[in-house]
């Protein structure tokens, strides 16, 4: 479930919505629609795709008063904790929002999600709507347990063109160029990089790309396969060392460990000119398009791929991130809730209106036949960049915290936080993570 090869014949891709707020909110449907006691329940994430999902469910509830869906939204970090607890107790929502990978496998192993294999065989139009390589990420042990629900989410290096112009610099193409920019931006009174370190998961994007660029995708493939001592690969140590060297050089904004990605604070530092760059998911484009419309529309926002590393084995075109978000159906839902959920997946998702709304928000849906719609978008520059980035990727590695088991993912994020804070050494990180293999 880690190294997903996104072939050019099967791609039309983009950025998903995790530009998130801290407060949770909810809705039982549009005005005049009342959710019944046996309505299907759905938990989604606040942020960029929230209005699109709300619109989709409202339209469904209006047309299906006998199969209503009660939709509630939660911020990313709060959601991950809440849903694991609820699913573990057999009290998850009807629609379980996820990322695939090891977390999905843990739900499958615990018997908490419904096998959708026969449903997709009986409804080939549903399966055929998706890009095949993305749909594959909902498969565990040869059976389908989840279907994509929005858009692809590669990690992108964003930069503020105006800030770069002030110091006469170009975005870095190599790690050495990146390091050379650090003192130049500091001298200009600008933080080289913004980072939502309080949320921890943004730290991971640095490790994922560096390990890939240095050692290639096989390094993490071995980790995900639970090979003993896999974390001891030299690429891991070199990547961790480079991260700490960047911290030492003052590469990240002061106080990064108290900046929350859920509140969009990291991206705000970019568009207000306080930071020159940020490494973040393609999904934050939607947040900036909404919160900093002039910055985006004026062309001040730049975007590029992660730099190469001298002597590295990884293909510079490799991508890390999330293939998409997914819906699984709780095995503990009632028969009527399951029926409503399957009907919504079949007829309520990726309607013409929903697909266009995603594109209008600054995202590319994980569906086929949308090239002309992308080309007509005012955001075509970004959408085309992300489309090409994913389409041409020899390898697309799923975000490690989702690819690994929950226990391994949690340990990794906690210890990586300590790396960024320079409280542990690369060797200590590696020893700790080797001890999680197989857990």
QUILINWO-V544270 format. One record per residue. N is the residue number from 1. OMEGA is omega in whole degrees, 0 to 359 (* if undefined). Layout:
# QUILINWO-V544270
n: {N/N}
omega: {OMEGA/OMEGA}
This chain:
# QUILINWO-V544270
n: {1/2/3/4/5/6/7/8/9/10/11/12/13/14/15/16/17/18/19/20/21/22/23/24/25/26/27/28/29/30/31/32/33/34/35/36/37/38/39/40/41/42/43/44/45/46/47/48/49/50/51/52/53/54/55/56/57/58/59/60/61/62/63/64/65/66/67/68/69/70/71/72/73/74/75/76/77/78/79/80/81/82/83/84/85/86/87/88/89/90/91/92/93/94/95/96/97/98/99/100/101/102/103/104/105/106/107/108/109/110/111/112/113/114/115/116/117/118/119/120/121/122/123/124/125/126/127/128/129/130/131/132/133/134/135/136/137/138/139/140/141/142/143/144/145/146/147/148/149/150/151/152/153/154/155/156/157/158/159/160/161/162/163/164/165/166/167/168/169/170/171/172/173/174/175/176/177/178/179/180/181/182/183/184/185/186/187/188/189/190/191/192/193/194/195/196/197/198/199/200/201/202/203/204/205/206/207/208/209/210/211/212/213/214/215/216/217/218/219/220/221/222/223/224/225/226/227/228/229/230/231/232/233/234/235/236/237/238/239/240/241/242/243/244/245/246/247/248/249/250/251/252/253/254/255/256/257/258/259/260/261/262/263/264/265/266/267/268/269/270/271/272/273/274/275/276/277/278/279/280/281/282/283/284/285/286/287/288/289/290/291/292/293/294/295/296/297/298/299/300/301/302/303/304/305/306/307/308/309/310/311/312/313/314/315/316/317/318/319/320/321/322/323/324/325/326/327/328/329/330/331/332/333/334/335/336/337/338/339/340/341/342/343/344/345/346/347/348/349/350/351/352/353/354/355/356/357/358/359/360/361/362/363/364/365/366/367/368/369/370/371/372/373/374/375/376/377/378/379/380/381/382/383/384/385/386/387/388/389/390/391/392/393/394/395/396/397/398/399/400/401/402/403/404/405/406/407/408/409/410/411/412/413/414/415/416/417/418/419/420/421/422/423/424/425/426/427/428/429/430/431/432/433/434/435/436/437/438/439}
omega: {186/189/184/182/184/186/186/180/187/189/164/202/174/196/183/194/169/173/204/173/184/186/176/177/185/178/177/178/182/179/180/179/181/178/179/181/181/176/172/180/184/175/178/180/172/177/191/183/182/180/180/179/179/179/181/181/178/179/179/182/179/183/184/183/179/181/186/179/176/186/175/181/179/174/188/185/179/181/184/178/184/186/178/179/183/180/179/179/181/183/180/177/177/176/179/182/183/184/185/173/186/179/176/180/179/177/179/181/181/179/186/181/186/175/183/185/181/179/181/176/181/180/184/179/178/180/185/180/187/168/188/183/178/180/181/183/175/184/174/179/175/180/182/179/181/176/179/182/178/190/183/192/176/176/188/172/179/176/180/185/182/179/178/181/182/180/177/184/174/178/186/176/179/178/179/177/178/181/180/179/186/181/180/178/179/179/179/179/180/176/179/182/167/179/176/187/179/181/176/184/175/176/188/182/178/180/181/183/181/178/179/182/183/188/183/184/181/182/180/177/178/177/182/179/178/176/182/178/185/180/180/177/181/180/180/180/180/179/179/178/179/177/181/175/178/176/179/183/183/183/182/182/179/179/183/183/178/180/184/177/181/181/180/183/181/180/178/179/178/187/174/176/178/176/183/186/170/175/186/180/177/183/184/176/180/179/180/177/180/188/181/187/182/178/181/185/181/179/180/179/175/180/182/180/180/184/173/177/183/180/183/181/185/177/181/180/178/183/171/180/181/178/179/163/189/167/165/179/181/177/181/179/177/180/181/177/178/180/179/181/181/177/178/178/183/190/185/183/177/169/178/181/180/182/179/179/176/180/180/181/181/182/176/181/181/182/182/171/183/184/182/178/178/182/181/184/173/178/188/181/180/182/178/177/182/177/181/180/181/182/186/184/174/180/179/183/178/178/190/182/176/180/181/175/179/181/179/181/180/180/180/182/179/182/176/174/179/175/181/178/178/178/174/179/174/180/179/177/183/179/180/183/175/181/179/181/178/183/*}
